[in-house]
């Protein structure tokens, strides 16, 4: 219906423009001169096809969403949290090949998932702002081999993938004092910059007052560099003793209000439209091959599971204002009931 209304407004605007052009041509030519005609080829028409019916693409917008967690992207991994550039690239290529489209953590948490029909959202999150994730060369471009450079290369080869990520930073991110060069660049190129606290403190053992202070100081540091954080990645995946302080709090006269808090996690996240969605406890999947410590929790294993059970994953209906799902898919969150459409 939105598309039809839009097409109607475009057609009406074209008709008015054509009439005005014809009249202007007649006046400019002088009395008795023939009016300028507007050929059909000159008229703008809408050629976008309507979105398919949800069942045609097996839409399930109550399905699971992989929120992947990365730390360092280095040639010599030293822990399960590290990935080699080759492995990182291969995982992105796999995601692009399986119809995933990147969205930011904030877009996911807010339920602003606007991707094509039949596609699946994936969130790429990066903790600790290591220079292997992003650094700027002298010419102002991302350093080759960093996560950002690889993401942009994969996106260039697979434009539908988009290739955007969410970077959760501490003080002086990416080795850049204050993040004054890096944070504006990331935001200008469609990336998200979120809060990871100023000093990466354990929010539970720090106590409520100190926890709020480190979150608030991290928030202010990002804003001074031109960022607008909307999501917090919990250091060590640990919530404060009062969990709600992860998303709403204040310290030293500074308030912060976030749309979500990310755990370290071990499994896919629920759809933001689902009644199971908890913004304070958003699980993530560690990017890892299906080997080594806790391999059963690795991204390779979970992506295999989602591929083997496609009905369980979030599949878009292609209409951002609608939440489509099979009748037995689950319960819709109260905030999205008005947009729900079961089939």
C-alpha positions, 0 to 999 in steps of 0.5 A: 500500500505504501508503494502504491501511495508513493507511485500515486504521488510521483505520478501526480507530481509528474503531471503537474510538472508536465503542465507547468512545462507546457505552459511555460513553453507556450508563454516563452514562444509568444502568442500563437506559438504552438505549446511545447509537448511532453513525450511519454518517454519524458515522464517519470514512472515507478518501475519497482515491482511490489514486494512478494507475499511473505509466504513466497520467501518463507518470511519469518521475522520472529526468527533468530539473528546471528550477532557475531563478536570479533576482537583481533584480526591478526596473522598469528592468533593467540586466543579463541577471540582472534581471527586471521584475516583470511578466516575473517574474509572467508566468514564474510564471504560465507555470510554474503553467499548465504543471503545475509545482510549486515545491520548495525547493533542499534538498528537490530536493537531498535527493530529497524531492520530494512533489508530485501525480501528473503534476506537474513540480518547479521550483526558484526560487532567488534570489541576493544577497538584494536588497531587490527580492526581499523586504522587509517593510512596516511592517505585517509583510507583503511589500512589494508588487512584490517577488519574494516578494509576486508569488510569493504572489499567483500561488500564491493564484491557483494553489494547486497551484503552492505558490509557495515559493522558496530565497533565498541570502543574504550578510551583512545580507540584504535590507538587514536588519541580520543578517537578524533580521526577514527570515530568520525571516519567510521560514522561517515562510512555507515559504521556504528560506534558504541560504548564499551566503557572507558576503562573496560571495567568489570561492571559487577565488581565495580559496584553500581556507582563506579559502573555508571561512572565508567559507562558515562565517561565512555559515552562522553568520550565517544560524543566528544569525538563526534559519535552518538552511542546507542548500544553498550557492549558489556566488558567480559559480558558481565552485567552490573549488579543492578542490570538495568544500569547497563542501559540507563544511568548517570554519573557526574551529571551525565546521563546515558540511555541505550537501546541494548546491552550485548553479552559475550553470549554463546548463541543466536539472538532473538528477533527484536520483534519477538516477545523473547527479546531482552534489550539488557541481555542480547547474546552474541556468537564468538567468531571462531572455527569449529575447533579449539576451546568451546568449539560447540559455541563457535560461529562456524557451528551456529551458522551451520545450524542455521543453514540446516534449519532455515525456518529458525532464522530471521528471514525478511519480508522486504517491507520495513513497516511489517512484521511477517511470520508463520502462524506458529513462529512465536509471540510478537513483542507488544511494541510491534503488535500493530505491525504483525502479520501472520500467515 
